[in-house]
């Protein structure tokens, strides 16, 4: 079954309430606790502008962790050979439909608090185009600069680095429900419908 079909079938999967478990709610609550750091600098209706894209980026980071070194090695070889279209080979190395060629990982972003903004931008820039297209829809660069000015960025990234979203911990179906739960929370605060800005199906399709 294709990913699109899998995602579309989520709502009719038997045992939906089992999948949407206490674990999912606990993960959602932990992620949403980032709002405690944002309070005062952000309105409640703006929390999702930070929380949703960072959830996506952290999930992608966790998914790619196992093959990270393989991808970096393949990228070096392809660059040395002058390959014009390295994407398919890098997807193969990553064993995913996306990849990241930055030497950074989410946890490595925390190595130097003074460069966190530049490092995060470089890390995001290392993603494949399909992943960057989704991240760009959040206009997250604006929030990175805003958090940097407010001395929030390092704390917020650190909070997300503590969240374990590896597929072995949070399955694809659970990740879909988790993201939809976060969208629901954001929608309640912002009076916006779930799909107005964050194309949940597109995002979930990439994350799972």
MARBA-774259 format. One record per atom (N, C-alpha, C): residue in one letter; x, y, z. Coordinates in steps of 0.2 Angstrom, whole numbers, padded with zeros to 4 digits, always signed. Last residue first. Layout:
BEGIN
aXYZ/...
***
This chain:
BEGIN
x+0027+0051+0040/x+0026+0044+0041/x+0029+0040+0035/x+0030+0064+0037/x+0033+0061+0043/x+0032+0054+0044/x+0023+0066+0025/x+0031+0066+0025/x+0033+0063+0031/x+0010+0064+0029/x+0013+0060+0023/x+0020+0060+0023/x+0009+0075+0037/x+0009+0068+0040/x+0012+0063+0035/x+0009+0086+0028/x+0014+0085+0033/x+0015+0078+0036/x-0002+0083+0020/x+0004+0083+0017/x+0010+0082+0022/x-0012+0084+0030/x-0011+0077+0027/x-0004+0077+0023/x-0011+0097+0035/x-0009+0091+0039/x-0008+0085+0035/x-0008+0111+0031/x-0009+0106+0026/x-0007+0099+0030/x-0007+0123+0038/x-0002+0118+0039/x-0003+0112+0035/x-0017+0133+0036/x-0010+0135+0035/x-0005+0129+0035/x-0030+0126+0036/x-0029+0133+0033/x-0022+0134+0032/x-0033+0114+0042/x-0029+0114+0036/x-0028+0121+0033/x-0040+0117+0054/x-0034+0113+0054/x-0030+0114+0048/x-0046+0134+0056/x-0047+0127+0054/x-0040+0123+0053/x-0043+0145+0069/x-0042+0143+0062/x-0044+0135+0062/x-0043+0150+0082/x-0049+0150+0079/x-0048+0149+0071/x-0032+0147+0090/x-0031+0152+0085/x-0037+0153+0081/x-0035+0137+0099/x-0032+0144+0102/x-0032+0149+0096/x-0039+0127+0091/x-0044+0129+0097/x-0041+0136+0099/x-0028+0124+0083/x-0034+0127+0080/x-0039+0130+0086/x-0019+0119+0093/x-0018+0125+0089/x-0024+0128+0087/x-0026+0107+0095/x-0025+0112+0101/x-0023+0119+0098/x-0026+0101+0082/x-0032+0103+0086/x-0031+0108+0091/x-0012+0099+0080/x-0016+0104+0076/x-0023+0106+0079/x-0010+0090+0090/x-0007+0096+0091/x-0010+0101+0086/x-0018+0079+0084/x-0019+0082+0091/x-0016+0089+0092/x-0010+0077+0073/x-0017+0080+0072/x-0020+0082+0079/x+0001+0072+0078/x+0001+0078+0075/x-0006+0081+0074/x-0004+0060+0084/x-0001+0065+0088/x-0001+0072+0084/x-0008+0053+0072/x-0013+0055+0077/x-0010+0061+0082/x+0004+0051+0066/x-0001+0055+0063/x-0006+0057+0068/x+0011+0044+0076/x+0013+0050+0074/x+0008+0054+0070/x+0003+0032+0076/x+0003+0036+0082/x+0006+0043+0080/x+0007+0027+0063/x+0000+0029+0064/x-0001+0034+0070/x+0021+0026+0065/x+0018+0030+0060/x+0011+0032+0061/x+0025+0025+0083/x+0024+0022+0076/x+0021+0028+0071/x+0037+0030+0093/x+0031+0032+0091/x+0029+0030+0084/x+0048+0021+0094/x+0044+0024+0100/x+0037+0026+0099/x+0053+0018+0082/x+0052+0013+0087/x+0048+0015+0093/x+0054+0031+0076/x+0048+0027+0074/x+0047+0021+0079/x+0057+0044+0089/x+0059+0039+0084/x+0054+0034+0082/x+0055+0055+0097/x+0050+0053+0091/x+0052+0048+0086/x+0057+0061+0112/x+0059+0055+0108/x+0054+0053+0103/x+0063+0076+0116/x+0057+0072+0114/x+0059+0067+0110/x+0074+0084+0118/x+0072+0079+0124/x+0066+0075+0122/x+0074+0093+0108/x+0079+0088+0108/x+0078+0082+0113/x+0064+0102+0113/x+0062+0097+0108/x+0067+0091+0107/x+0072+0109+0122/x+0066+0105+0124/x+0064+0100+0119/x+0081+0114+0114/x+0083+0110+0119/x+0077+0106+0121/x+0074+0123+0107/x+0077+0118+0103/x+0079+0112+0108/x+0070+0132+0118/x+0065+0128+0114/x+0068+0122+0110/x+0083+0137+0122/x+0079+0133+0126/x+0073+0129+0123/x+0087+0143+0110/x+0091+0138+0113/x+0087+0134+0117/x+0077+0153+0108/x+0078+0148+0103/x+0082+0142+0106/x+0075+0164+0116/x+0071+0158+0118/x+0073+0152+0114/x+0079+0178+0115/x+0083+0173+0119/x+0079+0167+0121/x+0072+0185+0106/x+0069+0184+0113/x+0073+0180+0117/x+0079+0183+0095/x+0079+0190+0098/x+0077+0190+0105/x+0076+0170+0092/x+0083+0172+0094/x+0083+0179+0097/x+0063+0170+0090/x+0065+0167+0096/x+0072+0169+0098/x+0064+0177+0077/x+0060+0180+0083/x+0062+0177+0090/x+0071+0168+0070/x+0074+0175+0071/x+0070+0178+0077/x+0062+0158+0070/x+0069+0157+0072/x+0072+0163+0074/x+0051+0163+0064/x+0050+0162+0071/x+0057+0160+0074/x+0055+0165+0051/x+0053+0171+0054/x+0053+0169+0062/x+0057+0152+0047/x+0063+0156+0048/x+0061+0162+0051/x+0045+0146+0045/x+0048+0145+0051/x+0054+0149+0052/x+0034+0145+0036/x+0037+0151+0037/x+0041+0151+0044/x+0028+0133+0034/x+0027+0136+0040/x+0030+0143+0041/x+0033+0130+0021/x+0025+0132+0022/x+0024+0135+0029/x+0045+0125+0024/x+0044+0132+0021/x+0037+0134+0022/x+0043+0112+0026/x+0045+0116+0032/x+0044+0123+0030/x+0039+0107+0013/x+0035+0107+0019/x+0036+0111+0025/x+0051+0110+0007/x+0045+0113+0004/x+0040+0113+0010/x+0060+0102+0013/x+0061+0109+0014/x+0055+0112+0012/x+0056+0089+0009/x+0056+0091+0016/x+0056+0098+0017/x+0059+0091-0005/x+0052+0089-0003/x+0051+0090+0004/x+0073+0093-0005/x+0069+0098-0007/x+0061+0097-0005/x+0082+0087+0010/x+0080+0087+0003/x+0074+0092+0001/x+0090+0098+0022/x+0085+0093+0020/x+0084+0093+0012/x+0099+0108+0025/x+0102+0101+0023/x+0097+0096+0020/x+0092+0118+0030/x+0094+0119+0023/x+0097+0112+0020/x+0092+0114+0043/x+0086+0114+0039/x+0087+0114+0032/x+0105+0117+0046/x+0102+0110+0047/x+0096+0110+0043/x+0106+0131+0045/x+0110+0126+0041/x+0107+0119+0041/x+0097+0135+0055/x+0096+0137+0048/x+0100+0132+0043/x+0104+0130+0066/x+0097+0128+0064/x+0095+0129+0057/x+0115+0138+0066/x+0116+0131+0065/x+0109+0128+0063/x+0110+0151+0067/x+0114+0149+0061/x+0114+0142+0060/x+0105+0149+0081/x+0101+0151+0075/x+0104+0149+0068/x+0116+0145+0089/x+0110+0141+0088/x+0106+0143+0082/x+0128+0150+0092/x+0127+0149+0085/x+0121+0145+0084/x+0128+0150+0106/x+0129+0157+0103/x+0128+0156+0095/x+0127+0137+0111/x+0122+0142+0111/x+0122+0148+0107/x+0133+0123+0104/x+0135+0130+0105/x+0129+0135+0105/x+0126+0111+0104/x+0133+0111+0106/x+0136+0118+0107/x+0114+0109+0099/x+0114+0112+0106/x+0122+0113+0108/x+0114+0103+0088/x+0112+0110+0087/x+0114+0113+0094/x+0115+0090+0091/x+0121+0093+0090/x+0120+0101+0089/x+0102+0086+0091/x+0105+0086+0097/x+0112+0090+0097/x+0099+0086+0078/x+0095+0090+0082/x+0099+0091+0089/x+0114+0087+0068/x+0108+0083+0071/x+0105+0088+0076/x+0125+0091+0055/x+0122+0092+0061/x+0116+0088+0062/x+0129+0089+0042/x+0132+0085+0047/x+0129+0086+0054/x+0116+0089+0030/x+0120+0092+0035/x+0123+0088+0040/x+0108+0081+0022/x+0115+0081+0021/x+0119+0085+0025/x+0094+0071+0024/x+0097+0078+0026/x+0105+0077+0025/x+0079+0066+0015/x+0086+0065+0018/x+0088+0072+0020/x+0065+0056+0009/x+0069+0062+0010/x+0075+0061+0014/x+0060+0043+0008/x+0059+0048+0003/x+0061+0055+0004/x+0073+0032+0015/x+0067+0036+0015/x+0066+0040+0009/x+0086+0027+0015/x+0080+0022+0016/x+0073+0026+0017/x+0097+0034+0014/x+0093+0036+0019/x+0087+0031+0021/x+0101+0029+0002/x+0105+0029+0007/x+0101+0030+0014/x+0090+0033-0007/x+0092+0026-0006/x+0096+0025+0001/x+0091+0046-0006/x+0085+0043-0003/x+0086+0036-0002/x+0103+0047-0013/x+0103+0049-0006/x+0097+0047-0002/x+0100+0043-0026/x+0105+0039-0022/x+0105+0041-0015/x+0090+0053-0029/x+0088+0046-0028/x+0093+0042-0025/x+0099+0066-0028/x+0093+0064-0024/x+0091+0057-0023/x+0109+0070-0036/x+0111+0065-0031/x+0105+0062-0027/x+0112+0074-0051/x+0106+0073-0047/x+0107+0068-0042/x+0125+0076-0055/x+0121+0082-0055/x+0114+0081-0051/x+0140+0071-0047/x+0134+0069-0049/x+0129+0075-0049/x+0154+0072-0045/x+0151+0078-0049/x+0144+0075-0051/x+0161+0064-0037/x+0160+0062-0044/x+0156+0067-0048/x+0160+0071-0025/x+0167+0070-0028/x+0166+0068-0035/x+0147+0070-0022/x+0149+0077-0024/x+0156+0076-0027/x+0146+0056-0020/x+0142+0059-0026/x+0145+0066-0027/x+0154+0056-0008/x+0156+0052-0014/x+0152+0055-0020/x+0146+0063+0001/x+0153+0065-0001/x+0156+0062-0007/x+0134+0056+0001/x+0134+0063-0001/x+0141+0065-0003/x+0139+0044+0008/x+0136+0044+0001/x+0136+0051-0003/x+0141+0050+0020/x+0147+0047+0016/x+0145+0046+0009/x+0129+0054+0024/x+0134+0059+0023/x+0140+0056+0019/x+0122+0042+0024/x+0120+0047+0020/x+0125+0052+0019/x+0128+0035+0035/x+0128+0032+0028/x+0127+0038+0023/x+0125+0043+0045/x+0132+0043+0043/x+0133+0040+0036/x+0111+0041+0046/x+0114+0048+0045/x+0121+0047+0042/x+0102+0031+0048/x+0106+0031+0042/x+0110+0037+0041/x+0096+0034+0061/x+0100+0028+0060/x+0104+0027+0054/x+0090+0047+0059/x+0096+0046+0063/x+0100+0040+0062/x+0079+0049+0052/x+0085+0049+0048/x+0091+0047+0053/x+0069+0050+0062/x+0068+0045+0057/x+0075+0044+0053/x+0073+0061+0070/x+0073+0055+0073/x+0073+0049+0067/x+0071+0071+0060/x+0078+0070+0063/x+0078+0063+0066/x+0057+0071+0058/x+0062+0069+0053/x+0069+0067+0055/x+0054+0075+0071/x+0052+0068+0069/x+0056+0066+0063/x+0059+0088+0071/x+0061+0083+0076/x+0060+0076+0074/x+0051+0094+0061/x+0058+0093+0060/x+0061+0088+0065/x+0038+0093+0067/x+0040+0090+0060/x+0047+0089+0060/x+0040+0101+0078/x+0038+0094+0079/x+0039+0090+0073/x+0043+0113+0073/x+0048+0109+0076/x+0046+0102+0078/x+0030+0116+0067/x+0036+0115+0063/x+0042+0111+0066/x+0022+0117+0079/x+0021+0112+0074/x+0027+0111+0069/x+0028+0127+0088/x+0027+0120+0090/x+0026+0115+0084/x+0027+0139+0081/x+0034+0136+0084/x+0033+0129+0085/x+0014+0141+0078/x+0019+0143+0073/x+0026+0141+0075/x+0007+0138+0090/x+0008+0133+0084/x+0013+0135+0079/x+0007+0150+0097/x+0011+0144+0099/x+0012+0139+0094/x-0002+0160+0094/x+0004+0159+0090/x+0009+0153+0091/x-0012+0161+0103/x-0014+0159+0096/x-0008+0158+0091/x-0005+0166+0114/x-0007+0159+0114/x-0009+0157+0107/x+0009+0176+0109/x+0002+0175+0110/x+0000+0168+0110/x+0025+0176+0115/x+0020+0174+0110/x+0013+0174+0113/x+0031+0181+0127/x+0034+0183+0120/x+0029+0181+0114/x+0022+0175+0136/x+0025+0182+0137/x+0028+0185+0130/x+0027+0158+0133/x+0022+0163+0136/x+0025+0170+0138/x+0036+0150+0129/x+0034+0155+0124/x+0030+0160+0127/x+0038+0140+0139/x+0044+0144+0137/x+0042+0150+0133/x+0025+0135+0138/x+0027+0138+0144/x+0033+0142+0143/x+0025+0128+0126/x+0021+0134+0127/x+0023+0138+0133/x+0030+0116+0128/x+0035+0121+0126/x+0031+0128+0126/x+0020+0108+0131/x+0023+0111+0137/x+0028+0116+0135/x+0017+0101+0119/x+0014+0107+0120/x+0016+0111+0126/x+0025+0090+0122/x+0027+0094+0116/x+0024+0101+0117/x+0018+0084+0132/x+0025+0086+0133/x+0027+0091+0128/x+0005+0082+0126/x+0006+0087+0132/x+0013+0089+0133/x+0009+0073+0116/x+0006+0079+0114/x+0007+0084+0120/x+0013+0062+0124/x+0018+0065+0120/x+0015+0072+0118/x+0001+0059+0130/x+0006+0062+0134/x+0012+0065+0130/x-0007+0055+0120/x-0009+0061+0123/x-0003+0064+0128/x+0000+0044+0116/x+0000+0049+0111/x-0002+0056+0115/x-0002+0036+0128/x+0005+0038+0126/x+0005+0044+0121/x-0015+0034+0128/x-0013+0039+0133/x-0006+0041+0131/x-0019+0033+0110/x-0019+0031+0117/x-0016+0036+0122/x-0025+0029+0097/x-0025+0036+0100/x-0025+0035+0108/x-0025+0016+0096/x-0019+0019+0093/x-0019+0026+0096/x-0038+0013+0101/x-0032+0010+0104/x-0025+0014+0102/x-0046+0020+0093/x-0045+0023+0099/x-0040+0019+0103/x-0044+0012+0081/x-0042+0019+0081/x-0041+0021+0088/x-0047-0001+0078/x-0044+0000+0084/x-0041+0007+0084/x-0046-0001+0060/x-0049-0004+0067/x-0044-0002+0072/x-0045+0014+0051/x-0042+0008+0054/x-0045+0006+0060/x-0050+0025+0046/x-0055+0020+0046/x-0051+0013+0049/x-0041+0035+0047/x-0047+0036+0050/x-0051+0030+0050/x-0030+0030+0038/x-0029+0030+0045/x-0036+0031+0049/x-0031+0030+0025/x-0034+0024+0028/x-0034+0025+0036/x-0023+0040+0021/x-0030+0041+0020/x-0034+0036+0023/x-0010+0034+0024/x-0013+0040+0027/x-0020+0041+0027/x-0010+0024+0014/x-0010+0022+0021/x-0012+0028+0025/x-0011+0031+0002/x-0016+0026+0004/x-0016+0025+0012/x+0002+0037+0003/x-0004+0041+0003/x-0010+0037+0005/x+0010+0026+0003/x+0010+0030+0009/x+0003+0034+0009/x+0003+0011-0004/x+0007+0017-0005/x+0006+0021+0002/x+0004-0006+0000/x+0000+0000+0000/x+0004+0006+0000/
***
